[in-house]
Amino acid sequence: MSHAAPRPHSVSASGPLRGTATVPGDKSISHRALMFAGLAVGESRIEGLLEGEDVFATAAAMRAMGAEIERGDDGAWRVWGVGVGGLLQPAQALDMGNSGTSTRLLMGLVASHAITATFTGDASLSGRPMGRAIEPLSQMGADVTASPGGTLPLMVRGLCPAVPIEYRLPVASAQVKSAVLLAGLNTPGITRVIEPVPTRDHSERMLRGFGAELIVEDGPEGKVISIRGEAELSPQHIVVPGDPSSAGFWMVAASIVPGSDVTIANVCMNPTRIGLVTALRMMGADIGEVEPREVGGEPVADLRVRHAPLRAIEVPPELAPSMIDEYPILFVAAALAEGRTVARGAHELRVKESDRIATMRAALEAVGVPTEEFEDGLAISGSGGALLPGGARIASKLDHRIAMSMVVAGLAATQPITIDDVGPVATSYPDFFETLDALLR
């Protein structure tokens, strides 16, 4: 998955956004659907799968370990799984591209199988620390050899049978939680994860749907998630709802561009994923839910977003786990709000595809937005709805969310904002620019 030549892109204010946007399938759910279907016995069908590079990395890895995966002419994906415990030794290194989710969750799968897998990735992923996943998987008996700093390339030698553990998450992380639960799938006995701060619960919902024996209880230290190992998963028909992280770009774009009226179809409204909706509503955004419903065990709604003047807030730190991927686009909303927005409690942003705190501070200051950087977030002095000066070239650091966020900022800028490379956008939202063009017509 070598990265192609840089694709710069320039954007400036060009009028309101109107119409309906259909966002890609949720990335978190798409990854898990492929993995769990690959561990079931029989044929699963997946509709609405996100067809982006990160999810393709998961599909390729599951194929390399024995699952049969194909896309039908109808756009649905079919997966024939190998069964829990049935993963095969991959013939070569697993190239994760830019996908941290693929890497950490698949490390968990490999950890309790009698196979060895080497994980590689692109320059961005290879700089991201994997120590938080390595620690509990090592406690379960996996032998993990990482590059200096706990980064990729790394090798996981699984242990079968692995050792069930009770693991308290030191930092809120749905990926580490899921890695331990997936290792627990093929581990005798009960594996437990204690979660002091709730994070996205797609793994728990979907594992139950596939037939795993999984219990979530409230304990003195937080939620206790217990999974019984040596599970037998049954094939499923999964409909993947729209990604709330991708929907966030249109929520903010419609909110900050006068005259905008955008409906975003089929958005996953899982309570562990809608921190951005909560924060934007606190700022005065006009976001309405149309036809709330349930799809595949996940709450879903269409969101109608109309332009509204935004005001600065202090973002509640407890929202961080439910909007960790949406901070870059929240920072753009803050740049157009009235007053000084303070967003803290987001240490995790330092170890994403880029250091998203430092990268967004540099990007916003380059286009005329005063900021103050903290170890765990930013303070942003907004324009009160006035157009940003713009007129700068932005270093996106191969980070898809930085690139898309600054494109949205450009929609409210007098002079063009140029993003140095929008190629990484394909990792999560291949049709982003086509959707933008359609909304601006």
C-alpha positions in Angstrom: 0.0 0.0 0.0 2.6 2.5 -1.1 1.4 6.1 -1.0 1.0 7.8 -4.4 2.4 11.2 -5.4 1.0 14.1 -3.3 -2.4 15.5 -4.5 -2.7 19.1 -3.4 -6.2 20.7 -3.3 -7.3 24.3 -2.9 -10.7 25.5 -1.6 -12.2 28.9 -0.7 -15.7 30.2 0.1 -18.1 29.4 -2.7 -21.6 29.6 -1.4 -24.0 27.4 0.6 -24.2 23.7 0.8 -27.6 22.2 0.0 -29.0 18.7 -0.6 -28.5 15.2 0.8 -25.2 13.6 1.6 -24.7 9.8 2.0 -21.7 9.1 4.0 -19.6 5.9 3.8 -20.4 2.9 6.1 -19.0 3.3 9.6 -15.3 2.4 9.6 -15.3 0.9 13.1 -18.2 -1.3 12.3 -16.9 -2.3 8.9 -13.6 -3.5 10.3 -15.3 -5.6 13.0 -17.9 -7.0 10.5 -15.1 -8.4 8.3 -13.1 -9.8 11.3 -16.1 -11.4 13.1 -17.5 -12.8 9.9 -14.0 -14.3 9.2 -14.2 -16.1 12.5 -17.7 -17.4 12.0 -18.4 -20.8 10.5 -20.4 -20.4 7.3 -21.3 -17.5 5.0 -22.0 -14.0 6.2 -23.3 -11.1 4.1 -22.3 -7.5 4.7 -24.1 -4.5 3.2 -22.9 -0.9 3.3 -19.3 -1.8 4.0 -16.9 1.2 3.9 -14.9 0.6 0.7 -11.8 2.5 1.8 -8.2 1.6 2.0 -8.2 1.0 5.8 -11.0 -1.5 5.5 -9.4 -3.2 2.5 -6.3 -3.7 4.7 -8.5 -5.7 7.1 -10.0 -7.7 4.3 -6.6 -8.5 2.9 -5.3 -9.6 6.3 -8.3 -11.9 7.0 -7.9 -13.4 3.5 -4.2 -14.0 4.3 -5.3 -16.0 7.4 -7.8 -18.2 5.6 -11.2 -16.4 5.3 -12.8 -16.1 1.9 -14.0 -12.6 1.1 -15.5 -11.3 -2.1 -17.6 -8.4 -3.2 -20.7 -9.2 -5.2 -22.0 -7.3 -8.2 -24.8 -6.0 -6.0 -22.3 -4.2 -3.8 -22.7 -6.6 -0.9 -19.8 -8.5 0.6 -19.8 -12.2 1.3 -17.4 -13.8 3.9 -16.8 -17.4 4.5 -15.2 -17.8 7.9 -12.7 -20.2 9.3 -14.1 -20.5 12.8 -12.7 -19.3 16.1 -9.3 -21.0 16.4 -9.1 -21.7 12.7 -6.9 -18.8 11.6 -4.1 -19.9 9.3 -0.4 -18.9 9.2 -0.1 -15.9 6.8 2.4 -16.5 4.1 3.8 -13.0 4.3 3.7 -9.8 6.3 0.3 -8.2 6.8 0.4 -4.7 5.3 -1.9 -2.5 7.4 -1.4 0.6 5.3 -2.6 3.5 7.5 -5.1 1.6 9.7 -4.4 1.6 13.4 -7.7 -0.1 14.1 -6.9 -3.0 11.8 -3.5 -3.4 13.4 -4.5 -3.4 17.1 -7.6 -5.6 16.6 -5.8 -8.1 14.4 -3.0 -8.3 16.9 -5.6 -9.4 19.4 -6.9 -12.1 17.1 -3.4 -13.5 16.4 -2.4 -13.4 20.1 -4.5 -16.4 21.0 -3.9 -18.5 17.8 -1.0 -20.8 17.2 0.3 -18.6 14.4 2.9 -15.9 13.9 2.1 -12.7 12.0 4.3 -9.7 11.1 2.5 -6.3 10.9 3.8 -3.5 8.6 2.3 -0.1 7.7 2.9 3.2 5.9 5.1 5.9 7.3 2.3 7.4 9.4 1.2 4.2 11.0 4.8 3.1 11.6 5.2 6.1 13.9 2.2 5.3 16.1 2.8 3.5 19.4 1.3 0.0 19.9 2.5 -0.4 23.5 -1.0 -0.1 24.9 -2.1 -3.2 22.9 1.2 -5.1 23.4 0.9 -5.0 27.2 -2.3 -6.9 27.8 -1.7 -9.3 24.9 1.7 -10.1 26.4 0.0 -10.8 29.7 -2.2 -13.4 27.9 1.0 -15.2 26.6 1.6 -13.7 23.2 5.2 -13.0 22.3 5.3 -9.5 20.7 8.5 -8.2 19.1 8.1 -4.5 18.1 10.4 -1.9 16.6 12.0 0.6 19.0 9.3 2.7 20.7 6.8 -0.1 20.4 6.0 0.7 16.8 5.6 -1.2 13.5 7.0 -3.3 12.0 6.2 -5.8 14.8 5.7 -9.5 15.1 3.1 -11.3 17.1 3.6 -15.0 18.0 0.3 -16.2 19.3 -0.1 -18.7 22.2 -2.8 -21.4 22.1 -4.2 -21.9 24.6 -3.7 -18.3 25.8 -4.2 -17.2 29.4 -7.4 -15.4 30.4 -6.8 -12.1 32.2 -8.7 -9.3 33.9 -7.3 -6.1 32.4 -8.1 -2.6 33.6 -7.7 -0.1 30.7 -5.2 2.6 31.9 -6.5 5.0 29.1 -9.8 5.0 27.4 -9.3 3.0 24.2 -11.9 1.1 22.2 -9.1 -0.5 20.1 -7.2 -1.9 23.1 -10.5 -3.1 24.7 -11.4 -4.8 21.5 -7.9 -6.4 21.1 -8.2 -8.0 24.5 -11.8 -9.2 23.8 -10.8 -10.7 20.5 -7.8 -12.5 22.0 -10.3 -13.8 24.6 -12.5 -15.3 21.9 -10.1 -18.2 21.5 -8.9 -18.3 25.1 -10.3 -20.9 27.6 -12.3 -19.4 30.5 -13.4 -15.8 31.0 -11.4 -12.8 29.8 -12.4 -9.5 31.4 -11.8 -5.9 30.5 -12.5 -3.1 33.1 -13.3 0.2 31.4 -13.3 3.2 33.8 -14.4 5.6 31.0 -16.9 4.3 28.4 -15.7 4.0 24.8 -17.4 3.0 21.6 -19.1 -0.4 22.1 -19.4 -1.8 18.6 -17.3 -4.8 19.4 -19.6 -5.8 22.3 -22.8 -5.3 20.3 -21.5 -7.2 17.3 -19.9 -10.0 19.2 -23.2 -10.7 20.9 -24.9 -10.6 17.5 -22.5 -13.3 16.2 -23.3 -15.5 19.2 -20.4 -14.8 21.6 -21.2 -15.2 25.3 -20.4 -11.6 26.4 -21.7 -9.8 29.5 -21.4 -6.1 30.4 -21.9 -5.1 34.0 -21.3 -2.0 36.1 -18.5 -2.4 38.7 -16.9 -0.1 41.3 -14.2 0.9 38.8 -16.5 1.2 35.7 -17.9 -1.1 33.2 -16.8 -4.8 33.3 -16.9 -6.6 30.0 -16.6 -10.4 30.3 -16.3 -12.8 27.3 -16.3 -16.6 27.5 -13.6 -18.1 25.3 -13.5 -20.9 22.8 -16.6 -19.3 21.3 -18.6 -20.5 18.3 -19.7 -17.6 16.1 -22.6 -18.0 13.7 -22.7 -16.2 10.3 -24.7 -13.0 10.1 -26.4 -10.6 7.7 -24.9 -7.2 8.7 -26.1 -3.7 7.4 -23.4 -1.1 8.2 -24.8 2.3 9.1 -23.3 5.6 8.0 -20.1 6.7 9.7 -20.7 9.5 12.3 -17.1 10.6 11.9 -17.6 11.2 8.2 -20.9 12.9 8.8 -19.1 15.3 11.1 -17.5 17.2 8.1 -21.0 18.0 6.7 -22.4 18.9 10.1 -19.8 21.5 10.5 -19.7 22.7 6.9 -23.5 23.3 6.9 -23.2 25.0 10.3 -20.6 27.5 9.3 -21.6 28.4 5.7 -24.5 30.8 5.6 -27.6 29.6 3.7 -26.7 25.9 4.1 -29.3 23.2 4.6 -27.9 19.6 4.4 -29.5 16.2 5.2 -27.0 13.5 6.1 -28.6 10.1 5.5 -28.4 6.9 7.7 -26.0 8.1 10.3 -25.1 5.8 13.2 -26.3 7.4 16.4 -24.7 5.0 18.9 -24.5 6.9 22.2 -20.7 6.2 22.4 -20.2 7.9 19.0 -22.2 11.2 19.1 -20.0 13.4 21.2 -19.6 15.8 18.2 -23.4 16.2 17.8 -23.6 17.0 21.6 -20.8 19.5 21.4 -22.1 21.3 18.3 -25.6 21.5 19.8 -24.0 23.1 22.9 -22.4 25.7 20.5 -25.8 26.4 19.0 -25.8 24.2 15.9 -29.2 23.4 14.3 -29.0 19.6 14.0 -32.3 17.7 13.8 -32.8 13.9 13.8 -35.2 12.6 11.2 -36.8 9.1 11.4 -34.7 7.6 14.3 -34.6 3.9 13.8 -32.5 0.8 14.5 -30.4 -1.0 11.9 -28.4 -4.1 12.7 -28.5 -3.5 16.4 -27.3 0.2 16.1 -29.4 3.3 16.5 -29.6 5.3 13.2 -31.2 8.6 12.0 -31.0 11.1 9.2 -29.5 14.4 10.3 -30.8 17.7 9.0 -28.3 20.5 9.6 -28.9 24.1 8.8 -26.6 27.1 9.2 -26.6 28.7 12.6 -24.4 31.1 14.4 -22.0 29.2 16.7 -20.8 30.3 20.1 -17.7 29.2 22.0 -17.9 26.6 24.8 -15.7 24.7 27.1 -15.9 21.3 25.7 -16.7 18.8 28.5 -13.7 16.5 28.7 -16.0 13.5 29.3 -17.1 13.8 25.7 -13.6 12.9 24.5 -14.0 9.1 24.1 -17.2 9.6 22.1 -15.7 12.1 19.6 -12.0 11.4 19.7 -11.8 11.2 15.9 -13.9 14.4 15.4 -11.8 16.9 17.3 -10.1 18.2 14.1 -13.4 19.2 12.6 -14.7 20.5 16.0 -11.7 22.8 16.0 -12.8 24.2 12.6 -16.3 24.8 14.1 -14.6 26.6 17.0 -12.6 28.8 14.5 -15.9 30.2 13.2 -17.7 30.5 16.6 -18.1 33.7 18.7 -15.6 33.7 21.5 -12.9 31.4 22.8 -13.5 27.6 22.7 -11.5 25.5 25.1 -11.2 21.7 24.3 -9.1 19.6 26.7 -9.0 16.1 27.9 -8.0 14.7 24.5 -4.5 13.3 25.1 -5.1 10.5 22.6 -5.0 13.1 19.8 -1.2 13.1 20.2 -0.9 9.5 18.9 -3.3 9.4 16.0 -2.4 9.4 12.3 -0.6 12.6 13.2 -0.2 14.6 16.4 -3.6 16.1 15.7 -3.2 18.8 18.4 0.0 20.2 17.0 -1.0 19.7 13.4 -4.4 21.5 13.8 -2.8 24.3 15.8 -0.3 24.9 13.0 -3.0 24.7 10.3 -5.5 27.0 12.0 -2.8 29.6 12.8 -1.6 29.5 9.2 -5.2 30.5 8.0 -5.5 33.3 10.6 -7.1 31.6 13.7 -5.5 32.5 17.1 -4.9 29.3 19.2 -3.3 28.2 22.4 -1.9 24.7 22.6 -2.2 22.5 25.7 -0.8 19.0 26.2 -4.3 17.6 26.0 -6.1 20.0 23.6 -6.5 23.5 22.2 -8.1 26.9 22.9 -9.4 28.6 19.8 -10.4 32.2 19.4 -13.2 32.2 16.8 -14.1 34.7 14.1 -17.7 35.1 15.2 -18.9 33.9 11.8 -16.7 36.2 9.7 -14.7 34.5 6.9 -11.3 33.3 7.8 -8.4 35.0 6.0 -7.1 31.7 4.5 -4.3 32.1 1.9 -2.1 29.4 3.3 -0.7 25.9 2.4 -1.4 23.3 5.0 0.7 20.4 6.0 -1.8 17.6 6.5 0.9 15.1 7.7 -0.7 12.2 5.7 -3.7 12.5 8.0 -7.1 12.1 6.3 -9.0 13.8 9.0 -6.7 16.9 9.0 -7.1 17.1 5.2 -10.9 16.9 5.2 -11.2 19.3 8.2 -9.1 22.0 6.5 -11.1 21.6 3.3 -14.2 22.4 5.3 -12.3 25.4 6.8 -11.7 26.5 3.3 -15.4 26.8 2.6 -15.4 29.7 5.1 -12.2 31.4 3.9 -11.7 34.5 1.8 -8.4 33.4 0.2 -7.9 29.8 -0.9 -6.6 27.2 1.6 -4.4 24.6 0.0 -4.0 21.2 1.5 -0.6 19.7 0.6 -2.0 16.2 0.0 -5.6 14.9 0.0 -4.6 11.4 -1.2 -5.0 10.0 2.3 -8.7 11.0 2.3 -9.3 7.7 0.4 -8.5 5.7 3.6 -11.9 6.6 5.1 -14.0 8.6 2.6 -13.3 7.9 -1.0 -16.2 9.9 -2.3 -15.6 13.0 -0.1 -14.9 15.4 -2.9 -17.7 14.1 -5.2 -20.1 14.7 -2.3 -18.8 18.2 -1.6 -19.2 19.1 -5.3 -22.8 17.8 -5.3 -23.7 19.8 -2.2 -22.2 23.0 -3.7 -24.2 22.8 -6.9 
